[in-house]
Amino acid sequence: MKHLIFNLLLFSLLLPVQLFSQPAWQQMNSVEQLYSAYPEKVKYIFDNLDLNFPGLEKVRKAVEKGDQVKAGKLLLHYYENSETAKRLHKDIPKASNRRVSEADSSLMDTYTFQNVAGRVPRLPDGHLKWSHNGPENDIEWAWALNRHYPVSGLLSAWFETGNPEYASYIDQFTKDWIIQSWPYPGVKSNTAMWRGLEVSFRVKMWSQVFYGLMNTKYLSPATKLLILSSLPDHAHYARQYHAQNNWLTMEISGLATVATSWPEFKQSKDWLTYAINTMTESMKGQVYPDGAQTELTSDYHTTALHNFVLFKKLCEAAGKQLPPFYNETLEKMYNYLAVTIRPDGFGILNNDADLRNNRDLLMKAAETYKRDDWKYIITGGSSGNAPEKGPSFMLPWAGQLISRSGYDPNAHWSFFDIGPWGSGHQHNDKLHLSVVAYGKDLLIDCGRFAYRGEVADKFRKYATGSQSHNVLLIDGKGQGQGPLETTTPSLNQDYRITGLKDSVAKENYDWATGSFSNFRDLEGKCKHTRTVYYSRGNFWVVVDQVATDRPREIEALWHWHPDCVVQIDGNKVVTNNEKGNLQIIPVNGPNWQISMVKGQEKPEIQGWYSREYNQYVPSPTSVYTTRIDSDATFAWVLFPSEKSGTALQTEIVSANNQEMKIRVVTKNGQEWLVSVPLPAEAFQTGNR
């Protein structure tokens, strides 16, 4: 008991606001108190409401008589009993003192955003410092705070436990932000408080708070009215200052949230009409016919998809039908995630992305769209029906080749990029190759690290540069910008997939080729053409062709997952993992100098990996270096195996400007002779 009393006393001392010395704004809970302090804000609500809306008759009469306090009370009574946004109403939990540790941290103004925990200071007047950038001075942290992310966890904790402290904190948190946000700037902003994304996330959270806590004593009448007073400003911002592409999906879905959750506003119908027109047009422009979102980064593809789906649900709840192509595009976007998913259920790690598991998302989508082929892919063949095509897939507009040996958890999987740069969040990584086999990440994209703050100051150039990808550096130079988007898909001559049911093909293989010539600050002319050939179920062959007008130093980079045990073995690099291994073998190549780099900071950053934002660890990187006097061709065999130690012999049997034949033989006599088609224009100037 003594320990319990001590802990309660300690917790009370840690509370950010002294209970017996609350500032006036924290004690403002009733309609009368709000009107006394901010009468213009109460009036602003009624200036923006359609007082002829069914159910607001008594409210209108009170407003006409000039009784703003009575009108405010009647308005809240209307919402307590209305069917508006019924989807957001939930059963009120039974009160208890049960606790959730993350929610308890929020009670002390301590939050975790993007894997970084920090405490937000209080100002002398008791308000949170909403511009606080967190422990690493990253405005992304402040943006997360202003999106009301803590409210989401607190609301979930309240519904789970019924602990009134969580709901009461939501009340104070929301009230705090609204009062501090005045005056609404009414201009496009990049501040922590007023930016399009934060506007959108905030109103989505408020819709859950407003209706989820409407019939409780924990969300005060003053806070409810403050929310209503701020919504027209949020809608105005989203309507007038929204961005384009992926940001548009988030911001316009916020506008639709206001319009459908509070249809009583005068402009709600116009807001929804504008949102529908804008969102549908944007979808046409930012989703390729193969279902890939044009930023070509898996994280932002999923974000856009989430907001497109949310928008559809909002429209359906409002009785608005979207055009057929809208739902067809949603299905294509889910299909993109399904056919690119890795054997472990995670999506591609490319451009500005984190490694995220998409299995649950896709399983729900498979039920919605009745797609047994998706079920088969994401369950490793344990349910559903095998796709008619596959197991490998080419996304011709995204320019992404996904190669597989099958769908089981131990299957081979690779990602080869020959597509455009992307419309946002790009990395300079064309011709990058990632490889997974036997349940093990082997060759990787190194991730995004961070956008701002200390981590970004150190790693951002590395994350976006070619040096963190499996590509070639020419005279130490990485790639510059490529075309943002494409108006045509990859040509049939650029890729080929022979199906397992293809009786014409002599071999079952995947093949794709692409080129790049815009190397940053490089003197003279140089073009890199990479061709990837996957002998299905066996191995990969990579052929690099360099066309140059002068001698060059070539660095071939191969980045390994941090968990890989990697060593140099003669002219090859091999892993010695317990399960899931890969050998990289130069075939009849030049005199390569090989080095291993891990966790290097000087003279430049190399050998690091970021699975999630703000998280990073050292990872092994194999650097092959050589000099060439003129045009040159290099071939590599990437041979996967479950166990390490597979002895191989490789050789180029023949080669010309159309084809390279390579023989691969194991120590037990298993032999393959593969014919790798080569692009005839590899040694011509310029990109294809």
URLINBEL-V752977 format. One record per helix or strand. SS is the DSSP state (helix for helix, strand for strand). FROM is the first residue (numbers start at 1). LEN is the number of residues. If there is no record, write none. Layout:
ss=(SS;SS)
from=(FROM;FROM)
len=(LEN;LEN)
//
This chain:
ss=(helix;helix;helix;helix;strand;helix;helix;helix;helix;strand;strand;strand;strand;helix;helix;helix;helix;helix;helix;strand;helix;strand;strand;helix;helix;strand;strand;helix;helix;strand;strand;strand;strand;strand;helix;helix;strand;strand;strand;helix;strand;strand;strand;strand;strand;strand;strand;strand;strand;strand;strand;strand;strand;strand;strand;strand;strand;strand;strand)
from=(2;24;31;39;49;57;68;86;101;110;116;122;128;139;149;164;196;221;245;265;268;287;293;298;324;346;357;359;372;393;400;413;433;440;454;466;472;477;479;492;495;509;519;526;539;552;566;572;581;593;600;606;608;617;620;632;648;659;671)
len=(13;4;7;10;1;8;14;3;7;4;4;1;1;8;13;17;17;21;17;1;19;1;1;20;17;1;1;11;7;3;5;5;5;4;11;3;3;1;1;3;3;8;1;10;10;9;4;4;7;6;1;1;2;2;9;10;8;8;7)
//
